[in-house]
């Protein structure tokens, strides 16, 4: 995408439509300047390879993004956010340590550039994102420095495609003031600056399904492209919107954020309802009604319910004072129980019944060093697993007619919360991460009244999430290296399969729920601390991530 080269060229020519500024294909001589191996590496990172320019220290791609030789050796993927089945916003990374202030310096630039920076900062800050932009006087205090540079190659602006330090703003943003002039229109210049700052916080160029919105050359096929996530956002807006502030080129007008830009920025950097690390979900037993729970920013319990034919409800605050993420289970069609760690590191729970609604919180004692995990192996039973003192796995269980039994310890040390699942009423299977980042499994049976432990290997970086699909299958999910969602499966015919990656850009341990042997719902925290859902069905495999 030839970005603001085209923006200002078309402005001078009086062009008013994106489609009036299409790029011509490169001549064969252009491709001879860069090796096929380099083109392949750029392609694999998901960038367009038409009109790549080789410059000192690296390459200019898509008109205004700079890739170093080191960047080409990485395996960095990206996320595509699909809005209204029309606009595709691409993200290389989100910033860490949110919320945070991003300091911007325009020191030494002409007055028009300082005024344009003020416009840009006001536009971003008006969205009340978890990143707040602030202009600073000293370059040494800046997270993003905007500075003058003679760029050549017809390039007017240039920003590093990746930051020097992981998930921090990329800097500097270079502007060719000799070509742009000392006194350009401030609002049009603000559009350029906002665009480059978008790159500096991890966003790539917006592309469109509707070619009438596109002003760039045809996208090349990305063989070996490292993208692993395609996230669809349902709801408003419901149609494409031209003139995204991150479009590859624009007409000669000022372009503040359009409605879909606002949706994308809020998705990646907006405030979320939960202050969560791991969500939890359960189907009300025997129904298709899915209950999703999070810990809120004020440490209360939030619930969201999916009902077939109606869709998702709004979030409902159920109160409490949680010091961990919750865990939910349903032992019959008339009840749901939710557990969490309380203010004294004790186990607390509350129940919902079809006729009585939600109960008050009840204290079950204990001293928890992790979030709890609850599993109902039959209508009369609930088992709760926790990591206790000295990393010993502990349990407390409920039997209808008897109430809660005393706390018990297993002869196993774990480094994560555990996950329990049951294939039949007289057995429960437990999975956890050990000190070597391997997955351990314990199987308890009523017949033997003992637990047999084994090490299943693998390399996991979170508590596992296990789900039994009937008697014949167990699926386990976990956070893998580089934010990969990884999974393994056991069946009566294949035993345990090797771990495999099924997607990137998750930032928590996953949670699972299933209502039958034909489907699994997976939930995790996304790249912007947002809640995401992905569904597997036996008929169609894994669907796209959906933002909740």
Buried (B, 14 or more C-beta within 10 A) or exposed (E): BBBBBBBBBBBEEEBEEBEBBBBEEEEEEEBEEBEEEBBEBBBBBBBBBBBBBEEEEBBBBBBBBBBBEEBBEBEBBBBBBBBBBBBBBBBBBBBEEEEBEBBBBBBEBBEBBBBBBBBBBEBBEEBEBBBBBEBBEEBEEBBBBBBBBEBEEBBBBBBBBBBEEEBBBBBBBBBBBEBBEEEBBBBBBBBBBBBBBBBBBBBBBBBBEEEEBBBBBEEEEBEEBBBBBBBBBBEEBEEBBBBBBBBBBBBBEBBBBBBBBBBBBBBBBBBBBBBBBBBBBBBBBEEEBBBBBBBBEEBBBBBBBBEEEEEBEEBEEBBBBBBBBBBBBBBBBBBBBBBBBBEBEBBBBBBBEEEEEBEEBEEBBBBBBBBBBBBBBBBBBBBBBBBBEEBBBBBBBBEEEEEBEEBEEBEBBBBBBBBBBBBEEBBBBBBBBBEEBBBBBBBBBEEEEEBEBEEBBBBBBBBBBBBBBEEEBBBBBBBBEEBBBBBBBBEEEEEBEEBEEBBBBBBBBBBBBBBEEEBBBBBBBBBBBBBBBBBBEEEEEBBBBBBB
